[in-house]
Amino acid sequence: MASVIDLKELQRLPDRELLQHVLGEDVWEHITSLAHAFGLQLGDEASNTTGSGSYRLMCARELLSRALVEHLQGKPTLGNPTAVQEFLRLKIGGLAYECFWVLFIDSQNRLIRAEEMFRGTLTQTSVYPREIIKRALQLNAAAVILSHNHPSGVSEPSRADENLTNILKAGLSLVDIRVLDHIIVGDAQTSSMAAMGLM
């Protein structure tokens, strides 16, 4: 019986261990021996390398999403909406449960941080506006981009998504924080509520 992949655990792994899982033990040992021959240290090898294809895929996705965050940080986020949507698709597309992410943006439209705020079940996530407002104030954010996934695979926003967006916009506006977009992530597609004129 296959074990469940813990995404939180993957997110805590350093890049080197993720790369080791993606490449596999044999390839990693070859790279390590070459690195040692040139006097480079790659660090201690992880004690547990899971060779399953799904685990390798999840490690590769995590590496790609980290690279996209690095690409987005310090740059105007609105200048590259495709990278934002691709990052969110990699992070939460195709998950078997619904989760709610917030991208916190500074006054120059640069990404401060992207965080999973809430995690739910197959069909819903409880979202608490107070917690989003509190975190935005802690990070001194001027704006946010909201996002959640639909485990059904369909990226079309529902009426409940529109209502939640309006509630969050109203709450955040009280502390002078703008909601720039709410991106719904399906299996292979994303839908921007701002681009659809729903905000």
C-alpha positions as CSV (number, residue, x, y, z in Angstrom):
1,M,0.0,0.0,0.0
2,A,1.4,3.4,-1.1
3,S,2.2,5.9,1.7
4,V,0.6,9.3,1.6
5,I,3.0,12.1,0.5
6,D,3.2,14.8,3.2
7,L,3.5,18.2,1.4
8,K,4.4,20.1,4.6
9,E,7.3,17.7,5.1
10,L,8.4,18.2,1.4
11,Q,8.4,22.0,1.9
12,R,10.8,21.6,4.9
13,L,13.4,19.7,2.9
14,P,16.4,21.6,1.6
15,D,16.9,22.0,-2.2
16,R,19.7,19.4,-2.1
17,E,17.5,16.7,-0.6
18,L,14.7,17.4,-3.0
19,L,17.1,17.2,-6.0
20,Q,18.4,13.9,-4.6
21,H,14.9,12.5,-4.5
22,V,14.2,13.7,-8.1
23,L,17.4,12.3,-9.5
24,G,17.3,9.0,-7.6
25,E,20.0,7.5,-5.4
26,D,22.3,6.2,-8.2
27,V,22.4,9.5,-10.1
28,W,22.9,11.4,-6.8
29,E,25.8,9.2,-5.8
30,H,27.4,9.7,-9.2
31,I,27.0,13.5,-8.9
32,T,28.4,13.4,-5.3
33,S,31.5,11.5,-6.4
34,L,32.1,13.9,-9.2
35,A,31.6,16.9,-6.9
36,H,34.1,15.4,-4.4
37,A,36.6,14.8,-7.2
38,F,36.5,18.6,-7.8
39,G,36.7,19.4,-4.1
40,L,33.0,20.5,-3.8
41,Q,30.9,19.6,-0.8
42,L,27.2,18.8,-1.4
43,G,26.4,18.0,2.3
44,D,25.4,14.7,3.9
45,E,23.2,12.6,1.8
46,A,19.7,12.1,3.1
47,S,19.2,8.8,5.0
48,N,15.9,8.1,3.3
49,T,15.5,8.3,-0.4
50,T,12.0,7.4,-1.6
51,G,12.2,6.3,-5.2
52,S,8.6,6.2,-6.1
53,G,7.6,8.1,-9.2
54,S,4.9,10.2,-7.4
55,Y,7.3,11.2,-4.7
56,R,9.9,12.2,-7.3
57,L,7.2,14.2,-9.1
58,M,6.2,16.0,-5.9
59,C,9.9,16.8,-5.1
60,A,10.3,18.2,-8.7
61,R,7.1,20.3,-8.3
62,E,8.4,21.7,-5.0
63,L,11.8,22.6,-6.6
64,L,10.0,24.4,-9.4
65,S,7.7,26.3,-7.1
66,R,10.7,27.4,-5.0
67,A,12.4,28.7,-8.2
68,L,9.3,30.6,-9.2
69,V,9.1,32.2,-5.7
70,E,12.7,33.3,-6.1
71,H,11.9,34.7,-9.5
72,L,8.9,36.6,-8.2
73,Q,10.4,38.0,-5.0
74,G,11.7,41.5,-5.3
75,K,10.1,42.1,-8.7
76,P,6.7,43.7,-9.5
77,T,4.3,40.8,-9.2
78,L,1.7,42.4,-11.4
79,G,4.3,42.6,-14.2
80,N,4.3,38.8,-14.5
81,P,0.8,37.4,-13.8
82,T,1.6,34.2,-15.8
83,A,4.5,33.4,-13.3
84,V,2.1,34.0,-10.4
85,Q,-0.5,31.7,-11.9
86,E,2.1,29.0,-12.8
87,F,3.5,29.1,-9.2
88,L,0.0,28.6,-7.8
89,R,-0.8,25.8,-10.3
90,L,2.4,24.0,-9.2
91,K,1.7,24.5,-5.5
92,I,-2.0,23.5,-5.3
93,G,-3.2,22.2,-8.7
94,G,-4.3,18.6,-8.6
95,L,-4.4,18.3,-4.8
96,A,-7.0,16.0,-3.3
97,Y,-8.1,18.6,-0.7
98,E,-8.9,22.3,-0.9
99,C,-6.5,24.8,0.5
100,F,-6.4,28.6,0.6
101,W,-3.2,30.6,-0.2
102,V,-2.4,34.3,0.2
103,L,0.4,36.1,-1.6
104,F,1.3,39.2,0.4
105,I,2.4,42.1,-1.8
106,D,4.3,45.3,-0.8
107,S,3.5,48.9,-1.9
108,Q,5.7,48.5,-5.0
109,N,3.7,45.4,-6.1
110,R,6.6,43.0,-5.1
111,L,6.0,39.7,-3.5
112,I,6.7,39.7,0.3
113,R,5.7,36.1,1.0
114,A,3.3,33.4,-0.3
115,E,1.7,31.3,2.4
116,E,-0.9,28.5,2.8
117,M,-3.3,30.0,5.3
118,F,-6.0,27.3,5.5
119,R,-6.5,23.7,4.6
120,G,-9.8,21.9,4.2
121,T,-11.5,18.9,2.8
122,L,-12.4,17.6,-0.7
123,T,-15.1,20.2,-1.1
124,Q,-14.4,23.2,1.2
125,T,-12.0,25.2,3.3
126,S,-12.9,27.4,6.2
127,V,-11.4,30.8,5.6
128,Y,-11.1,33.3,8.5
129,P,-10.8,36.9,7.3
130,R,-9.4,38.0,10.7
131,E,-6.4,35.7,10.3
132,I,-5.6,37.0,6.8
133,I,-5.9,40.6,8.0
134,K,-3.7,39.9,11.0
135,R,-1.0,38.2,8.9
136,A,-1.1,41.0,6.3
137,L,-0.5,43.6,9.0
138,Q,2.4,41.5,10.5
139,L,4.1,41.5,7.0
140,N,3.2,45.1,6.4
141,A,1.5,44.2,3.1
142,A,-0.2,46.8,1.0
143,A,-2.1,44.3,-1.1
144,V,-2.8,40.6,-1.4
145,I,-3.6,38.0,-4.1
146,L,-5.9,35.3,-2.9
147,S,-6.0,31.8,-4.3
148,H,-7.5,28.4,-3.7
149,N,-7.8,25.2,-5.6
150,H,-10.8,23.1,-6.7
151,P,-10.0,19.4,-6.2
152,S,-12.7,18.7,-8.8
153,G,-10.2,20.0,-11.4
154,V,-12.6,22.8,-12.7
155,S,-11.1,26.3,-12.3
156,E,-14.4,28.2,-12.7
157,P,-15.2,30.4,-9.6
158,S,-18.4,29.5,-7.8
159,R,-21.0,31.9,-6.3
160,A,-19.5,31.1,-2.9
161,D,-16.0,32.1,-4.2
162,E,-17.4,35.4,-5.3
163,N,-19.1,36.0,-1.9
164,L,-15.9,35.1,0.0
165,T,-13.9,37.5,-2.2
166,N,-16.3,40.3,-1.5
167,I,-16.1,39.7,2.2
168,L,-12.3,39.6,2.2
169,K,-12.1,42.8,0.1
170,A,-14.4,44.6,2.5
171,G,-12.5,43.4,5.6
172,L,-9.0,44.2,4.1
173,S,-10.1,47.6,2.8
174,L,-10.8,48.6,6.5
175,V,-7.0,48.4,7.1
176,D,-6.1,49.9,3.7
177,I,-5.0,46.6,2.1
178,R,-6.1,46.0,-1.5
179,V,-7.2,42.6,-2.9
180,L,-5.6,42.5,-6.4
181,D,-7.0,39.1,-7.6
182,H,-8.5,35.8,-6.5
183,I,-7.1,33.0,-8.6
184,I,-8.9,29.7,-8.7
185,V,-6.7,26.7,-9.6
186,G,-7.9,23.6,-11.3
187,D,-5.9,20.6,-12.5
188,A,-4.5,22.1,-15.6
189,Q,-5.9,25.6,-15.7
190,T,-6.3,28.7,-13.5
191,S,-9.0,31.4,-13.5
192,S,-8.3,35.0,-12.5
193,M,-11.4,36.6,-11.0
194,A,-10.0,40.0,-11.8
195,A,-9.5,39.2,-15.4
196,M,-13.0,37.8,-15.6
197,G,-14.4,41.1,-14.2
198,L,-15.7,39.5,-11.0
199,M,-13.9,41.9,-8.7
